[in-house]
Structures are given as structure tokens and as C-alpha cells.
Amino acid sequence: MLQDPKSVRYYQRVTDSMVDLWRRGYRFDDLRLYVDGYLAALRHADVLEPYLIHRLEEETMRFLRDPSNFLETQPEPDYY
């Protein structure tokens, strides 16, 4: 569980981006490459401690492996 405010913010950004990419037609392998690049950029920029990046990676992979995060939700029809 992420508790550091910065790492939570980065987690929200990367997971929102993954869902957006999924809706645009990208698939699991593409999302995995995106996450790998995102985490590599965080490591290179030294914006978080290495152990926080590792935790972020674990949580992001858990999010990616859960199929319920990528279900298409259909809006409910309006009946008058």
C-alpha cells in the first residue's frame, strides 16, 4: 500500500493513463512497455526514493494484472 503522497500521485497518473490507453485500443504488452518507461523515467529523474519506486512498480503491476480495471462500462440508458 502506497502512503507517500508523491508516490500516490504518480500511481494515480500512471493508472489513469493505462486505462486511457486501453480504451484507445492498446493492449497488455503496450501497457507493460508504457509502465516500464514511466518507471524508468522516475528512476532517472530521482524524484522518488528507490524503495518507493519499487513499491509503485508492485502496485502498478497489481493494477495491470486485475482485469476488472479495464472493463468497458456502458452508460445506463435514459428512460423517460
C-alpha positions in Angstrom: 0.0 0.0 0.0 1.3 3.4 -1.0 1.4 6.0 1.7 3.8 8.6 0.4 1.8 11.5 -1.2 4.1 11.8 -4.2 4.1 8.1 -4.9 0.3 8.0 -4.7 0.1 10.9 -7.1 2.4 9.1 -9.6 0.3 5.9 -9.1 -2.9 7.8 -10.0 -1.3 9.3 -13.0 0.1 6.0 -14.4 -3.1 4.0 -13.7 -5.3 6.7 -15.3 -3.0 6.7 -18.3 -3.2 2.9 -18.6 -7.0 2.9 -18.6 -7.0 5.7 -21.2 -4.6 3.8 -23.4 -6.6 0.6 -23.0 -9.8 2.5 -24.2 -7.8 3.8 -27.2 -7.0 0.2 -28.3 -3.6 -0.5 -26.8 -3.3 -3.9 -25.2 -1.4 -5.6 -22.3 2.0 -5.7 -23.9 1.8 -2.0 -24.9 0.7 -1.0 -21.4 3.5 -3.0 -19.9 6.0 -1.1 -22.1 4.4 2.2 -21.1 4.7 1.3 -17.4 8.3 0.2 -17.8 9.2 3.5 -19.5 7.3 5.5 -16.9 9.2 3.8 -14.0 12.5 4.2 -15.8 11.8 7.9 -16.2 11.1 8.2 -12.5 14.3 6.4 -11.6 16.3 8.5 -14.0 14.8 11.8 -12.6 15.4 10.8 -9.0 12.0 12.2 -8.0 11.3 9.3 -5.5 13.4 7.1 -3.3 14.3 3.8 -5.0 12.2 1.8 -2.4 9.2 4.0 -3.2 9.6 3.4 -6.9 9.8 -0.4 -6.2 6.6 -0.2 -4.2 5.0 1.9 -7.0 6.0 -0.8 -9.5 4.5 -3.6 -7.4 1.2 -1.7 -7.1 1.1 -0.8 -10.7 1.7 -4.4 -11.8 -1.1 -5.5 -9.4 -3.4 -2.9 -11.1 -2.4 -4.1 -14.5 -3.0 -7.8 -13.7 -6.5 -7.1 -12.4 -8.9 -7.4 -15.4 -11.7 -5.6 -13.6 -9.7 -2.3 -14.0 -10.1 -2.5 -17.8 -13.8 -3.4 -18.2 -15.7 -1.2 -20.5 -18.5 0.4 -18.7 -21.7 1.1 -20.7 -23.7 4.2 -19.7 -27.2 3.3 -18.4 -29.9 4.2 -21.0 -32.2 7.1 -20.1 -35.8 6.0 -19.9 -38.4 8.7 -19.6 
